[in-house]
């Protein structure tokens, strides 16, 4: 199943200069009167271990990893504009 998701929805990204395959995800965060969109990427490339502050190049833009967690054995990284 992971291979199918990666092949169908995966997009190339670069984290700290290393090429990886990611699947983008966007969440809405509502904090009282403020609403924001949170960009997360699910990393499908094995061997990546996230750290806060990692440099991410995705979709021709530069980001920084601000938070991360594991979901179903995959790292989910939350990005902020870097």
Number of C-alpha atoms within 10 A of each C-alpha: 6 9 9 9 12 17 12 10 11 19 17 12 21 16 19 12 11 10 13 17 20 24 19 16 13 11 10 10 11 10 8 6 5 7 10 10 10 13 16 21 22 21 25 21 14 10 8 13 10 18 13 13 15 17 17 23 18 16 10 7 10 15 19 20 22 17 15 18 12 12 9 6 9 15 20 23 26 20 22 16 11 14
